[in-house]
Each structure stands twice: as structure tokens, then as C-alpha cells.
């Protein structure tokens, strides 16, 4: 198995990422701006998942871009954006230095803004909410997965890239941003004012509960796969097992992803062996990540999922379902199965390129399809105080399922 270094699933645009180096420079002389454009072209030419490049003549696109006059460095960025737009892939994109730095900061576990995970609809190009971050301003005003964001401070989101939209929603703590929002069930939009805040991405919340049959259950809610997630989940498993947990509920609802490596490490906490995920590049070559026999517990496990469960969350849910380790309860997941690589550019910018897709252990391609739970249970609007309570029908269904399962006492090394 070949390793994909520093794989990520982006918070703001849920996808796996791997950092790489750029190719060699051409022998002929180029200006620094032309060289940047050519370098971006070479990276995409070598790594992009679709070898037809969206049925475009990729060499012709390069020649056309290099013939442009670059009066400023921003002109080179515009040429790169226009070149990448031919791929019709919102996840393959240029990240100017400030956005690239922000991405690296966010995956480390801190964020300033409104706390929304977003994606881009194909047509007409509005933003769609994947999930609000728990405890964020977005959650507090009631934004829900799959809500449409039509404008940000009066600017139509059809005119913004994912990263431009994210940049407009970020800002200093205490400042405000106005979103025009519409849910799938509404025919008219509404204006929502959010006050930006510093958002602490504490990935795990844990508590003890009891099934209708009287078994002790350890409940864990995982909000994001950041750099602390695997260690936090491992600690929660041990603590709950020490308190006598006879089964577990892992809540991945509204978890939009994060670091893919964290998802793989968390799968290994539950799986003693088996494939976790396959990756498929444009040659059709499969890489795989495996469990190694070091699971912390073999107690019964139910995983809660919904339409806000995306990317790394879907990898984890699919691994546990396909290996027969857990039952899934809730609604069909988001359906995000593409992997990006991040490449450093010489001027401090970054380039995200879709290089592969992933498949579950049973080779299900979930991109745009999602994962169907073993038990479909319709969710209801919840807030922080009603999640995992009697007001939460998906959680109650998970407790009921555990009460009907043969209980195996948790074994923690």
C-alpha cells in the first residue's frame, strides 16, 4: 500500500488533500508570472483525476494562457483561475497565500468566522451548507445542512468561488456578515445576520446513557476530523469503558470531514482488521488503508449519520458498515468522495487538485450518492441542548438498536 501524505478532507469544501512538490522548470525563459502559470499547468497535467481534462485540449489551454500579458501578479492569478475553470471542478483551485495559510490554520483546529462548512452547487452555482460547526454562530442562528446561501453581504454566491465565499465569511471577532439563505423546503429566501467569533474546534463530546433494556451506553459526538480527533476519541473510548459502557454510539451527524488521516486512525480504534478505504486515481490504480489489529473495544457500536455527514465522516462510516463492525442509523449521507492534493507554489500560494476518488471497502463509490444507513430514521431540527435526548428520534433509534444487540463487554488495553 502506497501512502498518501497528509491526506485531508477539507472543512470548507470537504475533500481529501495530499501535499506534493512541483515539477521541473522548462528550459526556455519565462517571466516569473508566466512560470507560475506554466507550473500550475504542469501540476494539473500530471496529477488531475480526469485524463481528458473535462474533454478539453489541455495543451491549447496552456498556450492560450501564456500568451496573455501580465501587468500585475494578480493578472497571473486570473489566468490560472480561467485555466482551471475549464475543468468545471470547484475543488481544483488556486489558493492565494492568505487563503492557503487560513486553510492550514483551520485544519490545525482553530477558526475565526461564522463556522459554516460549505460546498458549491453545480447549477446555478449557489453555495450549499454541508454542516454548521457545533457551537458556532451559524449553528446558533439555526442554519441547517443543505440550506442554500444565495448571497454574502449582497454579493451573489454564483459570482464567488468556494474560497472567495469562505474569505468573505471570515473576519474579526465581533464583526457581522449578512447571508441570504433559503432551505430546500422554502420558496422564498431570508436574511440572516451572523456575528463572527473565534470557534474552538473541540472535536469530541462524550456522555453515558442507558438503553431501554438497561445497558450502559457510551455516547460520543465527533464534530470534525482535526489533528486532535483521533487522540480525543481514543481517550473517550477508554473513559467510557472505565465507567462500564457495554455498547457505544458514535455520532457523525453534521460532521463535514477534516483530516482524512484522522478518519483512518479513528477507524483503527474500532476495527481489529480489514480495509478502511480504497483510493482510485486516473489510471484506475487502487491504494488502500488497512486496520492492523489494535482495536480498543469490540463492544456493539451504532453510528449516527445524516445529510451533513461528509467526506472523512463517510469514509469512517463506510469502513465500519462494510466491515460489519457497526450499524448505521439516520439518513443518507452527503456524498463527497473526491480527494485533492495540495501543492506549494513558489509565491506562497497553494494549488488544490482533484487527484483521485475513494471507495468504501465493498467498492461503493459514494460521490454524489452518499451512504445509506442500515436503518433509515428521519431527523428533526435539533440544537445543542436537544441532541442525544428524548427529542432526538435518530438517537433514540440507536439506543433501541443497542438494546436489541447481544452485548459484548468493552475490552480496553
HELIX and SHEET records of a PDB file:
HELIX    1   1 UNK A   32  UNK A   47  1                                  16    
HELIX    2   2 UNK A   58  UNK A   66  1                                   9    
HELIX    3   3 UNK A   73  UNK A   85  1                                  13    
HELIX    4   4 UNK A   97  UNK A  107  1                                  11    
HELIX    5   5 UNK A  137  UNK A  140  1                                   4    
HELIX    6   6 UNK A  157  UNK A  159  5                                   3    
HELIX    7   7 UNK A  162  UNK A  169  1                                   8    
HELIX    8   8 UNK A  229  UNK A  242  1                                  14    
HELIX    9   9 UNK A  260  UNK A  270  1                                  11    
HELIX   10  10 UNK A  312  UNK A  322  1                                  11    
HELIX   11  11 UNK A  393  UNK A  403  1                                  11    
SHEET    1   A 4 UNK A  19  UNK A  20  0                                        
SHEET    2   A 4 UNK A 338  UNK A 344  1                                        
SHEET    3   A 4 UNK A 350  UNK A 359 -1                                        
SHEET    4   A 4 UNK A  93  UNK A  95 -1                                        
SHEET    1   B 5 UNK A  19  UNK A  20  0                                        
SHEET    2   B 5 UNK A 338  UNK A 344  1                                        
SHEET    3   B 5 UNK A 350  UNK A 359 -1                                        
SHEET    4   B 5 UNK A 273  UNK A 280 -1                                        
SHEET    5   B 5 UNK A 286  UNK A 292 -1                                        
SHEET    1   C 2 UNK A 110  UNK A 113  0                                        
SHEET    2   C 2 UNK A 197  UNK A 200 -1                                        
SHEET    1   D 4 UNK A 116  UNK A 120  0                                        
SHEET    2   D 4 UNK A 127  UNK A 132 -1                                        
SHEET    3   D 4 UNK A 148  UNK A 152 -1                                        
SHEET    4   D 4 UNK A 155  UNK A 156 -1                                        
SHEET    1   E 5 UNK A 116  UNK A 120  0                                        
SHEET    2   E 5 UNK A 127  UNK A 132 -1                                        
SHEET    3   E 5 UNK A 148  UNK A 152 -1                                        
SHEET    4   E 5 UNK A 176  UNK A 182 -1                                        
SHEET    5   E 5 UNK A 190  UNK A 195 -1                                        
SHEET    1   F 6 UNK A 204  UNK A 210  0                                        
SHEET    2   F 6 UNK A 216  UNK A 222 -1                                        
SHEET    3   F 6 UNK A 247  UNK A 251  1                                        
SHEET    4   F 6 UNK A 300  UNK A 305  1                                        
SHEET    5   F 6 UNK A 327  UNK A 330  1                                        
SHEET    6   F 6 UNK A 375  UNK A 376  1                                        
END                                                                             
